[in-house]
């Protein structure tokens, strides 16, 4: 009798999961993504060609929102005071699972979809971080889940969050401040990468601020003694920052961009402006450095005998890791297996590597094992961090460019406009939707993810690091 019961259980398991480990729901999800594949690629390519930058993603946001609406989502546009931010919702009740979409480009990275540097429109923007694929893949995942809810496979709510300006002002901060994740149980996100992995590493906390110096103009030769140089103050300030680099922890990063150092050579400048950025692996380590670098502005102003002003632009938290969610994502990556590339795609990747001085090994599509979470990871920053301090978050990275490709470069733009990028985008859409389906079907998984989130967050009280008032929609030149 025991043997018979065991046999029945085994048959039931095989029926539910199939020989390849895929449930019927997950097979349906893959079919859904494949059904929308050509449209998702079209959307990605259209956004790639538009290459709209921070808070100017009007057409890109509209393309995504319009397609969501056409698929039956209820779309709320212009949320959190940002014309290019939107939320597309389908379903009702719990769980509520959201998925992030980004779609802003980077200035000056225009590139054709070819493996040698060749701008599509010289001096214009390009998707050097792959956000054209980011938004399209996430929308594809949301649609696949919507179709499962629609046919009654499971109950709950799916939300696609259209989030602008990730590269400059960090639009998600204002969306968080507006409470747009307050009713969400778990958020899912991905990012184009040079490898496939369930991402259980954090990011760097960051703060941006502007320093302005105000002096007195004078003729630079005739009577410079009557001038007080705002440019002198700026140079003294950058010198202070650079000397300070020796005396901060190795995890700290400091950057600056001189936006105005004077207009002509024969005038003592009465105005200068610099954008400063401070990072560390933890917000708690970043804040003291930020305070010190702000104090240096006063010192520079005193030395140059000018006035000064420090203005906060925005700041973001490090990502709060969730390993329980990472484990679920990992299992779905292993179900999907690696991406397969043609000889032409491998040759494209190797040419990219040749042109960027990397080993010519082509694409890396192996499924990476789930890594141990590092206390102090390297890398960049993302406003996904702010989302992750307000709702449990699962992250994914998928190959959309050759191994060791320099990010934020023309090389990423090139791959994002052709089949290498397309394959990674469609893969990401399937992996996220499969992971989301696990959450809809198993409330205990949601509970475990949320429990880890609460434990990692502890007693920390989230405070949005943005000035009072609306987002800086019309501050492109500042």
Buried (B, 14 or more C-beta within 10 A) or exposed (E): EEEEEEEEEEEEEEEEBEEEEBBEBBEBBBEBBBBBBEBBBEBBBBBBBBBBBBBBBEBBBBBBBEBBBEBEBEBBBEBBBBBBBBBBBBBEEBBBBBBBBBBBBBBBBBBBBBBEBEBBEEEBBBBBBBBBBBBBBBBBBBBBBBBBBEEEBBBBBBBBBBBBBBBBBBBBBBBBBBEBBEEBBBBBBBBBBBBBBBBBBBBBBBBBBBBBBBBBBBEBEEEBEEBBBBBBBBBBBBEBBEEBEEEBEEBBBBEBEBBBBBEEEEBBBBBBBBBBBBBBBBBEBBBEBBEBBBEBBEBBBEBBEBBBEBEBBBBBBBBBBBBBBBBBBBBBBBBBEBBEBEEEBBBBBBBBBBBBEBEBEBBBBEBBEBBEBEEEBEEEBBBBBBBBBBBBBBBBBBBBBBBBBBBBBBBBBBBBBBBBBBBBBBBBBBBBBBBBBBBBBBEEBBEBBBEBBEEBBEEEEBEBBBEEEEBBBEEEEE
